[in-house]
């Protein structure tokens, strides 16, 4: 939502200031210049990237419209899951826990948490680690290192579409110059014609430079920055899961492991300890019911 407001504000501010100076908006409507810049930018994107990265860009742009998935309620859900999972392991033993994490999509625990039912990576991030520990021969320190490496690889892969989008943004001013140079070439071919015609062609050439710079710094660059922040939120979320899981594996009591995870949540959406405990109490009441 805020991204859309920002786009409208960019367009409105530029168009409004231009009109205040008695500018003619029709002069800025140069379909040929837009075709040169937009088509060339799309072409560079296709040249430089495989299809899965291009599809990732489309998916990330849709994520901007949907807004962040990582809200306070999401973190409370993750803390409830960790608390229930660790309490279940302590009460029922390794055999029952292994049955739950072997096929979590069919188990009784993960099905109660919509976020983890929809996010296979986050679910497997927890289950694969616990499964590895149950198999033996892995220390909590090694498990923490493996989880950290796993999340880093995942984050690196998620950053590739953003990097590709930044490359396009960096290319746009240069493509705007290309469009402007072509406009100058056309203008030079019209030398000797009516002054009005020459003036129109010069204006069209300058619009090419304007569009390239505007698209770079007004739209594509900020969109890439927004996606980067969304990817950072994903990394933060997985760090919370890692701290909670490895805390339990190191022998922390269930509530202490959950509290250690809570302390890693970004402060602006971190639930208080009271909110966490109330959430655990509600979950226990639902379980007993």
N, C-alpha and C positions, 0 to 999 in steps of 0.2 A: 504493500500500500504506500509506504513512504517513498519507495523508488518511483512509483507512478507520479506521486505529488512532486517529487524532485524533477522529473522529466518535464512535467507541465510548467513548473516554475522556471526551468532553464529556457524553454521555448517562449513562455510569456514574457520573461524579463528581456530577452534579446529582441523579440518582435516589438515589445512595448517601447523600449529605448530607441529602436530604429524608427518607429512611427513618430515618436516625440521629436525627432530631428527631421521630420517631413519626408521620411524615406518612403519609397514605393515598394510594397511587399511583392508585387508582381515581378519586379526585377530579380528577386531572390528565387523565384520559381524557374529553375533551369533543369528540366528533366534530363537533358543530355549530359550535363555535368554530374548529376546524381547517378546516372547510369554508369558513367566512366568510373567514378570513385567507388560506388557500391559494388558494381560488377567486378572490378579489379580486386577489391578487398575480399569479396567472397572467393574469387579465384585463388588468391594467395592462401586463404584458409584451407581450401581443398588441396592445394599443392603441398602444403606443409604438414598436414595432419591426416592420420588414418580415420576411417569412418567412426570408430568407437569414441574418439575424442570429440569429433563434431557432434555426435549424438549426446555426448556428455555436456557440451556447451548448451545445447537446446534444453536438456534436463535441468541444468543449473539455472538457466534464465527463468524457467518455469518455477523453480524453487524460490526465486526472488519474489515472484508474485504471490506465492503461497505464504511466505513469511517463515520465520525460524521454527523449527520443530522442537527446539530445546528450551522449553519454558520451565517455570517452577514446578508445574504439575508433572512434567516429564521426569524431572530429577526426583521428585517424590515417588513416582512410580518405580524408578530404578532403585531407589533406596529400599522401598518395600520389597521389591524382588530379591535384592541381595539379602535382606534380613530374613525373608521367608526361606530362601534357598539354604542359607547357612544354618538356620534353626532346624530345618528338615534334615540336613546332613548330620547334625549333632544328635538329633532325636532318633532318626531311623537307621543311621549307619551308612557306610559306603555302598553297600549293595543296592539299597533303595535309591540312593542318590544317582548311582550309575544308570539305573533304569530311567530316571527322569531326564538326565542329560544326554543319553544315547539318542533318543528321538524326542527332543524338547517340544517340537510342534505337535506331538501326540500326548505329551505328559500332562499332569494336572496342574503344574505350577506355572509354566510359561504361558499357557493359554489364557490365564487370568490377566495378563498384562499386554494390552493392545499394542503399545509401542514396540515391544520385543517380538510380538507376533508378526508385525509388519517389517521389522528391521532384522533381516536374517544375519547380517554381519555382526551386529551387537550381540545377538543371541548366541551365535557360534563363538564369538570372542570370549564369552564366559564359559560356555559348555566345553569347548575344546581344551581350555586350560584346566578345568576341573577333571576332565577325562584323562588328560595327560598325567595329572598328579595321582589319580587313582591307579594308574598303570604302574606307578612306582619308579624309583630311580631318578626323580627330578626334585631338586630342592626348591623351596619357596623363592630363593634368590634367582635361580635359573628360570623359574616360571615368570617372575617379574620381568626379567630381561627379554624373554621370548614374547611376552605380551607387549612390551614397549616396542620391540622390533616390528611386530605384526601391525601395530597401530601406525607406526612410522611409514611402513610400506603402503598401507591403506591411504594415509593422508597424502603421500607423494603421488599416488595414482589419482586421487581426487583433485589434486592441484594442476594436473596436466591440461584440462580444458581451460582453466583460468589463465595459465601461461600462454596458451594458444590465442585466447581472446586479447591478452595484453599485447601480443605480437601484432595482431591486426590493428589495435589501437595505435601502436607506434608507427605502423605503416601508413595510416590515414593522412597525416599531414603531407607526406611525400607524394601520395596518390593525388592529393589536392593540387600539389604543384604540377604534377603531370597533366591534370585536367586544365590547369591554368595555362601551361605552355602550349597545349593544343589549341586553346582559345586564342592565344597570341598568334599562333601560326595562321589560324583562320582570319584573324584581324588583319594581319599583314597582307593576306590575299585580297582583302577588301579595300586596301589603301587606294585612294582616288575616288571612292564611292561617296555617297552622301554622309555628312558628319553624323547624322542621327544613327545611321546603320553602324558606323565605326564605333560610336559610343556604346551602342547596345552590345556589340561583340566584346569590347573591352570589359564592360560590366559583367558579362557572362563568364569571361576568363577569371576575373577576380572572385566571382562567386565560387568557383572551383576551389580556390585556396581557402576561402571562408568555410565551405562545407567540410573540407578535410580536417581543418583544425577543430571545428565545432563537434564533429562526430567523434574525434579522438578524445578531447578534453571535456566535452559536455555530456557524452553518452556512453561510449564503449569503455573508456577508461574507468569511470565511476562504477559501471556495471561489473567490470572485472574485480574492482576493489570490494564491492558488495559480496560477490561470490567467495572471495578470499576470506572474508570475515565469517561467512557461513561455514566454510571448511574448517576454520579455526574453532568454531563452536563444536563441530564434530570431534575434533581432536581433544578438546576440553572434556567432552562427554566420555570419551573412551578412557581418558586419564582417570576420571572418577571411578569408572568400573574397575580399572586396573588396581587402583589403590585399595578399593574395597575387597576385591577377590584376593589379592596378595596379602592383605592384612589378615584375613581369615586363615589363609594358608600358613602364615607365620605363627599362628596360635593365638591370635587376639580373640577375646570373647566376641560373640555375635554383635552385640550392640556397639562395642568399641570399633569393630571393623566397619560397621555402617557409619559410625560417627567420623572415622578417618576419611571415608569416602565423601561424606557431607562437607567436610572442611575443604575439599578440593573443588567444590562447585563455585563458579564465578560469583562474587559477592552480590551483584545486582539481581540475581535470581536464586540465590541460595536460601533454602528454607531454614527457618530457625530450628534449634534442637527441639523446642516444644512442638512445632509443626510436624517434625519428623516422628516424634514419639506418639503424637495424636494419630498420625497416619498409620503407624504400626498397630495401635490399639484398635482402630477401625478394621484393619485387615484381620486381626485376631478374632474380633467379634463376628465378622463375616464368615471366617473359617469355622468357628464354633457353631454358628447358625446352620 
